[in-house]
Amino acid sequence: MALTAVILTLNEAEHIVACIDSLRWADRILVFDSYSQDDTPALARAAGADVRQHAFANYAAQRNAALDAVQTDWVFFVDADERGTPALAAEIGRVTRERAEAGWYVPRHNYIFGKLTKGAGWFPDYQLRLFRHGRVRYERPVHEVAVVDGAIGYLAQPLLHYNYRDPAHFHEKQRKYVVF
């Protein structure tokens, strides 16, 4: 079954190449960019991704627009500050070939200030990210919710999330969310 990895971006030049490199196992990598002002689109193209630009209204609308650009059987949403692993790729390959679920939760290993954080509610941090195409739509503008038509399973292998470099980066991200 063919799979598209979708990465939503806005000014993610710092992360985009490493993210794409970690998803080379996907049949297609689609960078769905919100008109970045940095080199994100050029870097993504140079790394071999298909790049589409779409004006950002809210997170649910952006994910739904990206879904509309997917033509494969499966879609896997990944943030630019996340990385796939060979073990996760193997598990995704297996479940997309052998299982009937319409969606899959993926556990994340969160790295905060460079360290794997398993306490304080950071693990397990299941994210609903892998879907049969045509069986999901998103609702809610912030902290969007995937509405899946069908059964949902849980993967065992984690997605690596490098979300906060340092305290300043943490505060910067929190200020961005307050706007919404």
C-alpha positions as CSV (number, residue, x, y, z in Angstrom):
1,M,0.0,0.0,0.0
2,A,1.4,3.4,-1.0
3,L,1.9,6.0,1.7
4,T,2.5,9.8,1.6
5,A,4.3,11.4,4.6
6,V,2.9,15.0,5.0
7,I,4.9,17.7,6.8
8,L,3.1,20.9,7.5
9,T,5.6,23.8,7.6
10,L,6.0,27.5,8.3
11,N,9.6,28.7,8.6
12,E,11.1,25.3,9.4
13,A,14.4,25.6,7.6
14,E,16.2,24.5,10.8
15,H,14.3,21.1,10.8
16,I,13.0,20.3,7.4
17,V,16.0,18.4,5.8
18,A,16.5,16.1,8.9
19,C,12.7,15.4,9.0
20,I,12.6,14.5,5.3
21,D,15.7,12.3,5.6
22,S,14.0,10.3,8.4
23,L,11.0,9.6,6.1
24,R,12.8,8.4,2.9
25,W,11.0,5.1,3.3
26,A,7.6,6.8,2.4
27,D,6.4,6.5,-1.2
28,R,6.0,10.3,-1.4
29,I,7.0,13.1,0.9
30,L,4.7,16.2,0.7
31,V,5.8,19.4,2.4
32,F,2.6,21.5,2.7
33,D,4.0,24.9,3.4
34,S,2.2,28.0,4.7
35,Y,4.3,30.5,2.7
36,S,7.4,30.3,4.7
37,Q,9.6,33.4,4.8
38,D,12.8,31.4,5.2
39,D,14.4,28.7,3.0
40,T,12.0,25.9,4.0
41,P,10.5,25.4,0.5
42,A,13.8,25.4,-1.4
43,L,15.5,23.1,1.2
44,A,12.6,20.7,1.0
45,R,12.7,20.6,-2.8
46,A,16.4,20.1,-2.8
47,A,15.9,17.2,-0.3
48,G,13.5,15.5,-2.8
49,A,10.1,16.4,-1.3
50,D,7.1,17.6,-3.3
51,V,6.3,21.1,-2.0
52,R,2.9,22.8,-2.1
53,Q,2.1,26.1,-0.7
54,H,-1.2,27.0,0.9
55,A,-2.3,30.0,2.9
56,F,-2.8,29.1,6.6
57,A,-6.2,29.7,8.1
58,N,-6.0,27.2,11.0
59,Y,-4.5,23.9,11.8
60,A,-7.6,21.8,10.9
61,A,-8.1,23.5,7.6
62,Q,-4.4,23.2,6.7
63,R,-4.4,19.4,7.5
64,N,-7.6,19.0,5.5
65,A,-6.2,20.8,2.5
66,A,-3.1,18.6,2.7
67,L,-5.3,15.5,2.8
68,D,-6.9,16.8,-0.4
69,A,-3.5,16.8,-2.1
70,V,-2.8,13.1,-1.2
71,Q,-3.4,10.4,-3.7
72,T,-1.9,7.4,-2.0
73,D,-3.7,4.7,0.1
74,W,-2.2,5.9,3.4
75,V,-1.2,9.3,4.9
76,F,1.2,9.9,7.8
77,F,1.4,13.3,9.3
78,V,4.7,14.4,10.8
79,D,5.7,17.7,12.2
80,A,9.0,19.2,11.0
81,D,10.6,18.8,14.5
82,E,9.8,15.1,14.5
83,R,11.8,12.2,13.1
84,G,10.8,8.8,12.0
85,T,13.0,5.8,12.8
86,P,13.7,2.6,10.9
87,A,11.7,0.6,13.5
88,L,8.7,2.9,13.1
89,A,9.0,2.6,9.3
90,A,9.0,-1.2,9.5
91,E,6.0,-1.2,11.8
92,I,4.0,1.2,9.6
93,G,4.9,-0.9,6.6
94,R,3.6,-4.0,8.4
95,V,0.3,-2.5,9.6
96,T,-0.6,-0.8,6.3
97,R,-0.2,-4.2,4.6
98,E,-1.7,-6.5,7.1
99,R,-4.2,-4.7,9.3
100,A,-7.7,-3.3,8.7
101,E,-7.7,-0.3,11.1
102,A,-8.5,3.1,9.5
103,G,-6.2,5.1,11.8
104,W,-3.2,4.6,14.1
105,Y,-1.9,6.3,17.2
106,V,1.8,6.8,17.2
107,P,3.7,7.2,20.5
108,R,6.1,10.0,20.7
109,H,9.4,10.3,22.6
110,N,9.6,14.0,23.5
111,Y,13.0,15.6,23.8
112,I,12.9,18.7,25.9
113,F,16.0,20.8,26.1
114,G,17.8,17.9,24.4
115,K,16.8,15.2,26.9
116,L,14.3,12.4,26.5
117,T,11.4,13.3,28.9
118,K,9.2,10.4,30.0
119,G,7.7,12.0,33.2
120,A,5.3,14.9,33.8
121,G,2.8,13.6,31.3
122,W,5.2,13.6,28.3
123,F,5.1,9.8,27.8
124,P,3.3,8.0,26.5
125,D,2.3,10.8,24.2
126,Y,0.1,9.1,21.6
127,Q,-0.7,11.2,18.5
128,L,-3.2,10.1,15.9
129,R,-1.1,10.5,12.8
130,L,-1.4,7.5,10.4
131,F,-4.6,7.1,8.4
132,R,-6.2,5.3,5.4
133,H,-6.7,8.0,2.9
134,G,-10.3,9.2,2.7
135,R,-11.1,8.0,6.2
136,V,-10.2,11.1,8.2
137,R,-11.0,14.8,8.4
138,Y,-9.9,17.3,11.0
139,E,-12.0,19.6,13.2
140,R,-11.1,22.5,15.6
141,P,-8.8,25.3,14.6
142,V,-6.2,24.8,17.4
143,H,-5.2,21.5,18.8
144,E,-7.1,20.0,16.0
145,V,-8.9,16.7,16.3
146,A,-8.8,13.9,13.8
147,V,-12.3,12.4,13.1
148,V,-11.7,8.9,11.8
149,D,-14.2,6.7,10.0
150,G,-13.3,3.3,11.4
151,A,-11.3,1.4,14.0
152,I,-8.1,2.9,15.5
153,G,-5.0,1.0,16.6
154,Y,-1.9,1.8,18.6
155,L,1.6,1.5,17.2
156,A,4.5,0.4,19.5
157,Q,7.4,2.2,17.8
158,P,7.9,5.9,18.7
159,L,8.1,9.0,16.6
160,L,10.9,11.2,17.9
161,H,9.9,14.8,18.8
162,Y,12.5,17.5,19.3
163,N,10.1,20.1,20.5
164,Y,12.0,22.6,22.8
165,R,15.7,23.4,22.4
166,D,15.9,25.6,25.5
167,P,13.6,27.6,27.9
168,A,13.6,30.6,25.4
169,H,12.3,28.3,22.6
170,F,9.6,26.9,25.0
171,H,8.3,30.4,25.8
172,E,8.4,31.4,22.1
173,K,6.2,28.5,21.2
174,Q,3.8,29.1,24.1
175,R,3.4,32.7,23.0
176,K,2.5,31.5,19.5
177,Y,-0.3,29.3,20.8
178,V,-1.8,32.1,22.9
179,V,-2.5,34.0,19.6
180,F,-4.9,31.2,18.6
